[in-house]
Amino acid sequence: MRKASPAAKKLGAYAQALGSYAARLRPYVDKARLHANKLRPYVGKTRFYIGKLRPYVDKLRPLTDRLRPYVDKLRRHAVKAVDAVGSWLHRGIVQVGKVSPRTARRLVAVEAWVCQSDGRKLRGAALVAVLVLGIGFAAIFPEAAGRYGRVIFTSNRVVPLPDETRRAVREKAKELAAALDGRLDRKRKLAGETWTSARILVALRENDPDYASRIDVKRVEQYFRSMAGPECACWRRFPQGKHPNHLGVTSWVLWTFAQYGIPAHKSELEFLLSAQSADGGWPLFGGAQEEKFTSSYGTAAAILALHAQAPLQPDRGQRKRVAAAVDRGVDWLKSRVVAGRARWADYPAWPEPQEDFLGVSGFALFALHRVGAWWLGSLDRDWLRELPAQAPAALRGEASAKAVQVGNRPFTDETRYYELPWTILATEEVYRSAGIFRKIRAVQWLERALAPGASIYELTGREKSAAPVAEALLALRNEAKHE
């Protein structure tokens, strides 16, 4: 049998690599197609409205023709004014030539280029005016000018905090990461409680992309699967005793698996997919059938887990099913947001009056950004407008303690929603997609929340519960990993 030549082997390897990349890209291509199909009706509507506007545009044309002579006259006066100022600048160049002929020659060349057309003169004058105003603004408001400068000249990937704040964030993130890493029991049990262990591992992995190479991923997988419920491929808050299957804990575990490259079993995904209600939301406890038990937190956690797991699933049909479930969950959150406030109640369909929760809202908005919801512009504006004047305390959390009926038995929802970390995380996500003025608003708030001496620095990692510490590290990781 004839052996393959080295060139053929190389081509085979390249073809295999291309096939692997194509398989990875398929979920994103499928999602792009899905969004394109959703946008088609809006494209048709846009064309319809453009057609309706055409007669009004035609009516405006005579008015613009009447205004054109006045615009031309104003332009001529502006050019004369610029020429007058230019003569004074030319005298200045002559004086510069007495001190530095070389500099004067360069300035003359610039002057000659600018004076080649009236358009260049006006654009040059506008640029000079902007520079003068900018220098004046910086002299009067140095702190605000520095903030604008950082926002304009820094990549969108990082919130441009002052250097002192960035150093404090980096050091605190290192301290909390070391403390949380020390709380993981490498022998068998990790942090003991499944939900807390999942939060710690997600925070450590997001804080340090190389963390997965320093931990036994196989043992992580074995630990979580050993803690799964006996009657389903899911997890409870506590494995002992008669606790209900928990959608929030299960979602965090599957998100943890995705962070460490562990594909969820088909049965584990099936548990989440089958628990989704007809209107797209998820309850927090498995088996809670009534609409009033559909949970904002449970839905946000489920779409995070499914979105993260989708690229790891080899079956194309399963990926499509997961993507469709995520989209339905996104639509559910969109329809349950408090109008004009970017806030969610923990159980939006609960019949009795209730308050919306800042911690739940931050988590939901963070999840929507993570899964790539495209319609978040107005929601982001509402979020920034409704930010609390003062950052919440690091350990401050909300809990509704509602009784959720599972079968014939009620269970109290004891979930504690920590406000500070999810408000920071949501604001950081909003920053990346915001315009410049909204970016400034986000930076102002984050500067207060993360300034040295702020509440978040009181955490040491030795607190009785590791959950708020893990979520705080998740909030700090943005600056720490890009420093």
N, C-alpha and C positions, 0 to 999 in steps of 0.2 A: 504493500500500500504506500502510495507517495506521501511523503511528509509535507506539511504546509510550510511555505517559505516564511522567513521572519516578517516580510512586508505584509503577507496575508494574515499572520498572527496579530500584527499591530492593527490592521484594519478591523479584524474581528473584535479586538479589545475596544477600539474606538466605537464600533457599532454597538457593543454591549453597554458602554458608558452612555452613549446617546439614548439607548433604550431606557436605561435607568433614569436619566434626567427627564425623559418624556413621561415616564410613569409618575415621577414626582410632580410634574407640572399639570397632569391631568385634572386633579381636583380644582386647581385655580382656573383652568380653562372652562371646566364645567360650571364653576361659580360665575365666571364672566358671562357665559352664555345665558345663565339664569337671570342675571341682572339686566343683560341686554334685552331679553324678552319682557322683563318688567318695565323697562324704559320705553318700549315701542309705543304704548298708548299715549305717553306724555309727548313724544316726538310728534305724533299726529295732531295732538291738541295744540302744540306750539305752532305748527304750520297753519292750523285753522285760525289762530289768533293773529298771526302775522298777516294773513289774507284779510282779516277784518280791519287791521290797522292801516292798510295801504291807502284807502281813500283819505284818511286824516293826514297821512304823510304828504300826499299829493296837494292837499289844501294848504299845508304849511310852506310849500315851495315858493309861492309868490311872496310870502312874508320874508323868507330868507333872501330872496332877490332884492327886496326893498332895503333890507338892512345892510346888504353888501357894501354900498358906497360909504356908509357910516363906519363900517369896520375897516375899510381901506384907509379912510381919513384918519382914524384913530391909530392905525398901524404907522402911517407916515409921521404923525406927531411923536409916536414912541421912538421911531428911528432917529428923528431929530434930537430928541432928548438924550438918547444913547450916544449919538455923535458928539454932543456937547460934553458929556461925561468922558467920552473917549479922548477928547482933546486934552483934558486935564490929566488923564492917565498917560498920554504920550509925553507930556511934559515931565511926568514922574519917571518915565523910562529914560528920558534924556539925562535926568539927574543921576539915575542909577548907572548910566554909561560912564559917568565921570569916576565912579568908584570901581565898577566891575564891567568893562566892555563886553566880556564874554556873556555875562548874564543879560546885559542889555540887548545883545544880538538875538538871543533866544526869545526874549520878550517881544522884540520887534517882529520876529518870525510868527509868533503866536498872534500878534496884533494884525499882521497882514492876512493871516488865514481867516481870522474872525471877520475882517472887514470885506471879504470877498462877496458877501451877500447880506441883504437886510435880515434874512431869516437867521443867519449865524449871529448877527449882532444882537438880535432880540433874545435868542436862546442863551447866548453868553451873558447878557445882562440878567436874565432870569436866574441863571446858575450863580452869578455873583450875589444877587439878592438873597437867594436861598442860603448861601454860605454865610453871608453877613448875619442873617436872622438866626442861623444855627449857632454861630459863635456867640451872639448875644444871649440866646436861650441857655446855652451851656454856662455862660458866666453868671446868669441870674439863678438858674436852677440846676446846679451841677449834678445832684443826685438823679433827677429825672432824665437829664441829658445822658448820663452814664447808662441808665437803664435802656433808653432808646438805642444808644450805640450798641450795647450788648445784644439786643434783640435783632437789630438790622444785620450785624456782622457775625452772628453765631448760627451754626447749623440748626435746623429744626429738630434734630434728634435730641438735643440737650436743652434743658431750660437754663438760660444764661444767668445764673445767680452770681452775686459778688464773690470774689476769690475767698474772702474770709468764711463765708457761708459754705462754699463748696468744700473747703478744707474740713470744716466742722462736720459736714455730712459724711464725707469720706471716712473720717476717723470713727464716727459713731457707727457707721455701717460695718466697719471692720470689727469693732467691739461686739456689736450684736451678732454678727455672723460667727465669731469665735465662740460666744456664749451658747448660741443655738447648736452649733456643731458639737459642742461638748455635752449637750443634753441628749444627743442621739446615742442610744445603747447599741454599740456595734455587735454585741453578742447575738441578740435575737429581737428585742422588743422595740427598738428605736425609742420614741418618746413615750411609749405606753398607749396613749389614746390615738386611735386611727386618724381622726380629724386633725388633731394637733400635729401629728407626725407629717401628714400631707402638707399642711401649711408651712411647716419648717422646711421641708424638702423643696417645695416650690420657691420659697424665699431664697434659700441658699443657692439654688440653681439659677434663678434670675439675677441674683447679686453677682455670681461668678460663673460664667459659661463653662469654665474648666472644672467646676465642682463635680460633675458627673464622672470624670476620670479618676477622682480621688475617693470614690465610695463604691462599695460592692453593689452594683445595680441589680445583680441576680438576687442578692439577699433582700434588697428593698422589695423586689417583686414577690419573693417568697413570703416576706413578713405580711404585706398587705393581703395577699391571697389567703394566708392562714387566718386572717381576721375577718374574712368575708362571712356573710350570713349563711347558715347551713341550708336554708331552703331556696336561696336565689344567689345569682352572681352579683351581689350588691353588698353594701356596708351599712352598719348601724353606728349610732354615736358611741354606744358602749356595747361590746359584744356579749357581755354577760347580762342575764336577766331578760325580762320581757320588754325589750325596746323595739320600736317599729323600724322597718327598713327606711333608711334616710337618704333622700335624693341629694341633699347638700353634701353629705359626707362622701357618697358614691361619686359625685361629680368632682370633688376635690381629689379623690384618689385617682380617677381617670386622667385628670389634668396633671397630676404628679407623674403618672406613667408616661404621658406624652412628653413631659419635660426631660425625662431620662430615656426616651426612645423606646419605651415598652408599649407595643400595640395592645390595645384592650381585646379581650376575648370577645367573640361574637355574642356570647350569652350576656356579657357585661354591658355591651352596647345595647343589646335587646332590652335589658331591664330599663335603661333610660328611655329608649325610643317608645317602648310600650306604655311607659308611665305618662307620656305627654297627653294632655287633654285635647279634646276636639278643637278648642279655640286656640291651641298653640302653647299654652303655659304648662308649667309643671308644679305639682304640690311639693311640699318639703318632706312629707312622710308618704312612703309607698302605701297605696290602698286608700288614701283620702280621696274620695270620689267627687264630693260636692264642689261646685264652682267656687264657693266662698273660701275653700281651702287652697286654691291655687296661689302660689307664693312668688313674689317678685324676686326674692333672694334665690329660691330654688330654680326659677327659670334662668336667671343670669348665670348661676353656677353650671347649669346643664348645658347652655350654649357655649360657655367657655370650654368645658370638657369635650364636647362633641367636635367643636371647631378644631381644637388641638389634636384630637385623635384622628380626624378625617385623613390627613396625609399619610398616616401610618397604616391605613387599611388597604390590603392588596386588591380587594374585590371592588371593581368599578361601580357595580350596582349598589353596594353597601355605602360607598362614598357619596353617591347621589342621594341616597335615602337620608344619610346623616346631614348633608348640606340642606336638604329640604326641611328637615326638622329644625335646624338652626334658624333658617329663614322664618319659619312659623313662630319660633320663640322670639325672634327679633320683632316681628310684627305684633306679637302679644304685648311685649314691653312698650312698644311705640303707642299702642292703643290705650295703655293703662297709666301713662305718665300724667301727672297733675298739670293741667293746661297752664302754660306760661311760666312754670316754675322749675322744670327739670327735676321733679321730685316724685318718688314712688312711695306708696304705703306698702307695708309688708304683705298684707292680704287685700288687694284692691277691691275684691268683690264682697268683702265682709259687710254684713248688713248694718251693723251698728257704726256710728260715727267714729272715725279714727284719725290719727295724725300720720303724716308722712315722716319717714325716717331719713336723716342725713346719711347715716352709714349704709343703709340699703340703697339709697339713691346713688351714692358714689360708686358702690359696687356694680350696680346695674349699668351706669354710664360707662364705667371702665370696661365692662364686658362687651357692650355695644361697639365701642371703639376697637377692641381686640378682635372681634369677629368681622370687622370691616363694614358695618352699617353705613350706607352712603348718604343718608338723609339727615345727618346730625347737626347741620348748620344752625338751625333755629334753636335746637335743644342745647347746643353748646353756648349760645348767647344767653339763654335763660339761666344756665348753670352759673356762668360767670357773674351775671347780674344778681343772683340769689346767694352768692357765697357769703357765709357769716363774716361779720366785721372782724371778729377775733377767732383765731384757730382754736378748735376744741382741745380739751386736755387729752394727753396721750392715752390715758386709761378710761376715758369716758366712753361708755357704750349704751346702746338702747336695746331693750327687749320688750316684746309685746306681751309675752306669757299667755297667748291665746290658746284655748283648748281646741285641738284638732281631732276630729272624730275619725278613727281608723277602725272600720268594722263596727263592733259593738262597744268599743272602748275609747274614751277620750285620752289624748296625750297632750301635755303642756309643751308648747314650743318655747324652749329655753334658750334659743339662739341669741347670742349677744353680738350686736352689730357695732363694731368700734368705728367711731366717726372720723378721727383724724387720719388714719392711713388711707382710707378709701376716698376721702375728700382730696388728699394730696394726689393720689393716683389718678383720679378722674380729672383733676385740674391739669396735671401733666399731659394727659392724653388730649384734652381740649386744646392745650397750648400748641401742639404740633400741627393742628389743622386750622388754627385761627388766623385771622388777618392781624396786621401789625398792632392796631389799637387794642384788640382783645388780648393779644399776646402780652401787651404791657399790663393790662388788668390782671392776667393770670400770674405774671412775674411778681407784681406787687404783693399779691396774696401769698404766694409761695415764699417770698423773701421773709414775710412776717412769720409764717408757719415753721420755717427752717432756719431762722436766724440763730446764731449761737446763744444758748441760754433759753431757747424755747422749750415748751413742754416735752417734746419728743426726746430731748437729750436727757431727761430724767430716767428713762428706761435704761436698765443695766443688763438685762438678759437673765437676771437671777430671780425675777418675779415668779410667784407661785404658778401662774398660768403662762405657758410659753406662747399661747395663741396671739395675744396682742403684740408681743415682741416680734413674732414672725411676720405679722402684717405690717408692723412698723419698718422692718428690714425691707419688705417688699416695696414700701413707699420710698425708702431712701435709696434703693438700688439704682434708680435712674441716674442720679448724679455720681454715685460711687463707681459704677462700672464704666462711665464715660470720662472720668476725671483724668 
